[in-house]
Amino acid sequence: MTDFSNFAPSEITSDRVLAAIDVGTNSIHMVVVKIQPDLPAFTIVDREKETVRLGNFNDATGGLSETAMERAITALKRCCAIATSLQAEDIVAVATSAVREASNGQEFIERVYKEVGLAINLISGTEEARRIYLGVLSGMEFNGQPHAIIDIGGGSTELILGTGEPHRFLSSTKVGAVRLTAQFVSTDPISDTEFTTLRAYVRGMVEPNTTELKHKLKPEEAIHLLGTSGTIECLAAVIATERLGLVPDPLNGFQMTYEDVSNLVETLRQATYAERLAMPEMSSRRAEIIVAGAVILQETMDLLKAESITICERALREGVVVDWMLTHGLIEDRMQFQKSVRQRNILKTAKKYKVHLDRSERVARFAMDLFEQTHGSLHSWGNLERELLWAAAILHNCGHFISHSSHHKHSYYLIRHGELLGYTETELEAIANIARYHRKSAPKKKHDNYRNLPTRYHRQMITHLSALLRLAVALDRRGIGAVQSIHCNFDADAHVLNMEVKAADSGDDCASELWNLDYKKDYFEQVFEVKLVAGLVS
């Protein structure tokens, strides 16, 4: 479906393992990924995080404290050891706000190189914003629509606007959860006076960039807000627990409203440290700084007039990986990378579960032909449903990775719980269900996976598309590409779908494929209320 041939340069043709480290104001984060240059895509192998509090500056010098630097160096040694154990060929490290502003930031970088052997790249706030954008693009589908991204760090907040193409706006503001807590919060719970001062300061600092971002929007464009960073994920975890009784895993795609955030800010400002610490996903350090972080989010949402925000778990670290791929010629440009994010993740998952791609691509091609040739006569599904059918066709047999027996059920599980980025939870449920019903039982309300579908629309879509997929699978019964093409003609008066099957080899009667079509057509005929008549043509 998508031509990836121009992505992979000759100099990098085999899988690579890369570690990306983000040396932040509050924490050091590392992600280790396996890069597959033939797609190109990357799979997250491991994540590590350690709170080191680099942002706790020495008041006398305005620099990083000795204890903070020692904590950071210990954490970086551990990260490098883990990366080495996972056979990382390269470790890319970036430092942001705290190291950027510390009077001894450069000395710290030199010390890390001497003691750890790790070269840290100090990046500007704008460059940090650019890489956050790349990271988000690797995990979210923008569909050409303008999305604002907010990343609340310990020392700064990045605000970005883009559509999946080169960014429209990048900014970094010196408001962060650690910085503001140190500046404005000394009471527990925070006093009304401190809270009012904190909120006013945040609004004054954030307003210029939110105003400039809004100026980059066309009059008819609506804004979609995405949130990254530990602070926003923590707020989402608290809201999710209150709403759902649990924290979704992953949080990626979870949505919270401005009202949710505002209500939580009120709760947090009245809570003591001990009460905040008892909240879901709240570490001791996060409980200290969460009030300031929540105020940054609330004020930014208010200034942008954003009614809701969606969580994206990919950010700076993943952006460092994407940037590495860009500089090594694995991606032509950000727009091309973004536009194929969903397809790349499907192919990456197929490769992960040892799917025979040549067979799956043939089944997908037949599924697309059936979809298009019956559109307007048997169904009226659109491009989105067509894409979900393609994804299910590519992955329908991935359950063989677990076992041949009941492999359709295993396919459902692997798709539903795999690392398929770029899709909503509902879309993943749909793809998994279409694949689940490519064989054996028809969809039934007693099946948990079928009941998980949110609406009647989704259940009907799964019924129709799985019926098409069954025929597509039958057309490659022997897995040798025996069928070259099909042509369908619908006789509306007789309610008959005539299918002409053309063999790839003129000497092949395609008996197995025609038999399998006849064997599997009952479900199709029942779903669409037609009779299927298939025959070989020369």
N, C-alpha and C positions, 0 to 999 in steps of 0.2 A: 504493500500500500504506500509506504513512504520510502523514498530513495535516500539511504544513508551513506551511499558509497563515497560521496565527496567529503564526508566528515573525517575519515580515518587517514592520516598521512602515513607515508611509507616508513617514517622513522619510528613510529610507535604502533605496533601491530598486535602486541600481546597484552594480556591483562596486567595492570599495574596496581600496587597498593600504595596509597598516599595517606599521610597523617596531616591534619590541619589543626593548629592550635591558636586559640584566641586568648591572649593575655589581657583580661579585662580589669576594670576598677574593683570589682567585688570578687570575681571568680576567674579561674583558669579552666577553659573548656577545651577538650580535644575530641575530634571525630576522626576515625580511621575508616577509609573507604577503599573499595576495590573498583578500579576504573576499567570499564570494558570499552576499548577504543573502537571496536567494530560496530557499536550501536550509534553513537557513543552514550554511555550512561555510567552512573556509579551507584554502588550498593554500600550502605553503611554497615561496617563490620563491627565497630565498637564505639562507644561514647564514654568519656571520662570527664568528671567535673570535681574541682576542689576549690573551696572558698578560702582565699588567701588575704583578702582585704587590703590590696595594694593601695586603695584610695584613702586609707587612714594615714594621712601625711604627718610628717614631723612638723609641728606647729612652728618651731623655731627656724627651720631651714626651708620649709615649703617643699621638702623632698620626700621620697619614699623612706619609710622608717626601716631601720636595720632588721627588726623582727619580721616585718612584712616581706622584705626582700628574701630573707631566709626561708620563710614559708613558701614563697613563689619558686625559689630555686629547688627546694625539696619536691614540690609538686611537678615542676618541669622535668626533673630527673626521673620521676615515676612515669610521667607521660612518655618520655623518650624510651624508657625501658619497655613499656607496653607496646609502643609502636614498633620497636625492634623485634620484640617477640612475635608480633603479627607480620613480620617480614616487610615492613614499610620500606620502600626504596627511597622515599623522600619525605622529609618533615618540613612543612611550611608553617611558620609561626608569625602572627601579627600581634602587635600591641596597640592599644587604643588610648582612651582618655587619660587614665592615671599616669601612665609612663610618658605620654605626650606632654603633659603639663608639669610633671615633677622636675624640680631643679636639678635632680641627679638622674633623670631618666636615661640619658645616654650612658652614664656610668653603670647603671643597672644592666643595660643591654650588653655592654662590654663584659661585665661580670658573668652574666649568663653564658656568653660565648666561651669564656675562659673556664668556668666551672662545669658547665653542662655540655659544651660543644655544640650548642644550638644557636643559630643565627636568627635573631628576632627582627622582623620588619616593622618599623614604626610607621603607622599610616595616619593620614589626616582624617578629620571628621568626615569630610566629603568623600574621601576614598573609602572610608568605612561604610558610608551610606551606599556607595556604588556596589560594594561587594555584598552587602546585605540584600540589595536588589537582585543580584545574580543568584544568591542563595535561595531567595523566595521564588524566583522564576524556575528554579530546578525542581520545585515541589508543588507549584500551584498553576492552574490554568487561568489565564486572564481573558482569553477570547477577544482580544483587541479592545477591551473595555478599560477605562482608567481606574487604576487601583492606587490608593494611598497606603503606604506602609509606615507603621510607627514601631520603632525599636527603642525601648527604654532600658538604658544601661545604668551602671553605677554612677558614672560621671557625666554622661551626655545622653541626649535623646536624638535619634536620627529620624527624619521625616522625608519620605521619598514618594514621587509620583511617576507612574509608568503604565504602559498598556501591554507590556510584553515585548515591545520594541525598545530601542535605546531610550533611556530614562528622559522624562520631561523636567524633573526637578529633584535635586538632592540637597539635603541640608543637615547640619548637625548643630545642636544647641547645648550650651553648657548647663543643662539641667538633668540631673540623674538622681536615682533613689539614694545612693550613698552620699553624694555631695550635698543634697538638700537636707537630708537628715542631720548631717554634721552642722550645717549652717543654721537650721531653723528649729530643730526638735530637741528639747531638753526635758520635757515633762512626760509623765506617764499616768493616764492617757494624755495625749496631746491637749494642751489648754486651748481654749477658744481663741485667745490672742495669738498664740503661735500658729494655730491652724489658719486663721484669717490672713496672717502675714505670709505664710507658706503659699496659700492659694493665690494671693495677689501677685506674688513674685513669679510663680509659675506662669500665670496668665500673661504677665508682662513680657516674660522671656520667650514664650511659645508663640505669641500672637503674630509677630512679624513674619515668621516662616509659614504659619498656617494661611496668612493672608496672601503671601506670594504663591503658595501652592494652589490656592483657589483661583488665582489669576491665570494659572496655566490650564485651567479647565475651559472647554468651550461652553457656551451658554446652555446647550441642550444636554450636556454630559452630567450624569449622576456619578457620585463617588462611591467606591466600594473600599472599605477600610480593613486592612489586614494588620494583625498585631504579632510581633515576635518578641523574644526575650523571656528570661525566667520570671521577671516581675509580672508580665502580662499573663503568662501561663499559670502562675500561682493564683492570680485573681480569678482566672477562668476555672481553676480547680475548685476554688471555694464556691463560686457561683454554680458550677456543675453539680457539686455535692448537694447543695441546697435544692436545686431543681430536679436532679435525677436520682439522688441518693448514692451516687458514685462518681468517680473521676474517669471519664472515657480514656481508653488507651488504644490508639494514640489520641492526643488532644487535637491533632491537626484537623482543621475544618470545623471545630466547635465554635458556635456563635453566641455572643452575649450582647445584650442591648445596652444603650446608654442608660436606661433606667436601672438595669441590673448593676452597672458600674456605680451609678450615683448612690443607690441604696447601700452598696457594699462600702463605699467611702464613708457614709454616715456610721455604719457599724464599726468600721476600723477606727475612726476618730474617737469613738466612745470606749473602745476596748483597751484594756491594759496590755502590756507586753505578754503577760502570762496567758491572757485570753486569746490574743492573736496567735501565740505559739501553739495553742490547742486546735487551731483551724487546719483543714486538710492541706497536705503538701507544704506546710509551713516550717521551714528550718529555723533555727535560732537566729541566724543572721538575717534571713528574709523577714522575720517578725519584727526586727529592729527597723527595717527600712521600708516596709510595705506601705505605710501611710503616705509617705512622700511619692512613691511610685504610683500609687492609686490616684493621687491628685493630678500627677502629670497626665495620666491617661484620661481622666474625666475632663480636665480642662481642654486637652487637645481635641477630644471628641466633640465637646461643646462648641469650640471655635470652628471646627470643620462642619458642624451641623450633621455629624454622622449618627445615624439612629442605631447602628450596630457595628460590631467588629468581629472578624473571623480570625481564629488562631492559625498561624503557620509555624510549624516547629522547625522549619529550616531558616537559617539566617546567615550570620557572618561566617561561621566555620564552613558551611556548605558553599558559601560564596567564594571563599578562598580556594576551595576545590575547583569550582567552575572556572575561576580566574586562571588557575593552573592549566586547566584543560584548554582554555582560550589561548594562553601564551604558548602552549605546545602544539597549536594547530589542530586540535581535535574538534573544535567548533568554529564555524566560519564567523558567526556573529551571534549576539544575544537573541535577536529576533528569531533566527533559525532554531536556536537551542530551545526557546520557549514554545514555538509553534508545534514542536513535535514531542513535547514532554510526556503526553499521555501514551503515544505510540511507542516511544522509547522505553517507557516503564513496562509496557506489555511485553515487548521483545526481551527486555532484561529478565523479566520473570519467567518467560518461556525458556530462556537459556539456563536460568537457575535450576529449573525443575526438569532439565534434560528433555524438553519437548522436541520431537522431530519437526523442525521448522518447515522443511520442504512440504511435508504432509499437511501440517497445520495451515500453511499459506494456501495450499490448494483448496482445502476445506473452506477457508476464509473467502477465497475467490468465488467458489460456488455459492456460498452464502450471500455474498454481495450481488452476484448475478440473479439469484432467486429473489432477493429483496427488491432489486430494481425492476425486474421483469414482472413482478406481481404487484408493484406499487400502483395504486390507483384502481386496481381491480379487486385484489383480495385484502389490501390493507392501505392505510394512509400514514404510516409512521414516517418521521422525518430524519434529518441528518444525524441528530443526537442518537436516536435509536439505532440507526445504521452503524454508527461508530461503536456502540455498545455490543452489537451483534458481531462486528469484526473482532473486538477484543475477546469475546467469549469463544469465537471460532478458533482464534490463535491458541487459547489456553484450555480448550475443552478437554484435552487429554492429559493435562499436567498432573492429574491424580495418579497416573501410572508411577510417578516418582515415589509414592507411598506403597501402592499395591495395585495389581491388575483387578483384583476382586473389588467390586463397588468403586471403581476408580472415578466414576462420575461424582460420587459423594465426596471423595477425597479432593477432586477438582474444586468443588464448592468451597471446601475449607481452606485450601491453599490460596485461592483467589481472594476470599473474604478476609483472611488474616495475613495476607502477604504484604509486601512493601510497595503497593501500587500507588504511586504519587500522581497528583493531578486530577484525581477523581474525588467526588463527594462520597460520603458513606453510602448514600442511597444508590449512587451509580455503581459502586463496588458490589452492593447487594444484588443489583440487577444483573451485572456481568456474571457473578457467581451462580445465580439461579439459572440463567440461560445455559451456562455450561453444565450445570447439574442435571438438567433435563434433556441433554442431547441423546440420551438412551434410557432404556428401562421405563420406570413409572412416569406417568404424566403428573403434572403439578396437582397437588392435593392440599386442601386446607389443613389437614392434620399434620402436614410437614412443617416443622418449625421454621425452616429457611423460607418457605413460601409465605408463612404468616408474618415473617419479619418485614415483608414488603409493605410500605406505608399506605398505599392507596389501591383502589380498584384499577386505576390507570396502569400502575406498575405491574399488577398481577396479569392484566390482559396483555401487556407488552411482553412479559416473560412467556406467556402461553403461545403467542403468535411467533415470536422470534425463535423460541426453542423448537417449534415445529419446522421452521425453515432450516435451522441448524441440523436437525435430524436428517433431512433430505440431503443436505450438503455433505454430511459425513458418509451417507450411503453412496454418494457419487464417487467416493475415493475408497471403496470397500477394500481393495487389495493394497492400497497405499503405494501404487506404482505409477500413478498419473495416467491411468487407462483412458479416462474421459478427457477429451480435449476441450469441449465446450457444450453448453446447453442452450436451447432456445424454447421459451415458454409462450404459449398462446392461450388466452382464456376465452372460452365460449360461454358467454354470460347466459344465453338462453338455456343451454343444456347443463350449466353449472359444472363444466368440465375444464380442467387445466391440462392441456396437451403439452407434453415435454419431449422435445426432440433432442436426443443424446448423440453427440458425434464422438467417435473413438479417435484416440491419438494415433493408433495403428490400425490401418484399414483391415488388417487380418484378424483383429481382436473383436469378438462378438460382445464383449463387456457383459457377459452373462452374470457374473457375480454382482456387478453394480446394479444391473436391472433387477435381479432377484432381490437384492437388499432394498432397493427403492420400493418394490412391491411389498416387502415385509414391513417396512417402516412407514408406509403411507397412511395407515389407518388413523394414526394420531393427527397427521396433517389434514386428512380429509374431514375428520371430526371437528377440528378447530376452525377451519375455513368454510366448512359446509360445501365442499366441492368433491368431484371425483378426479383423481389424478391418473392420467393415461400416459405412460412413458414408452418410448420406442427408439430403436437405433436408426440413425439416418447415415447415409454415406456422404 
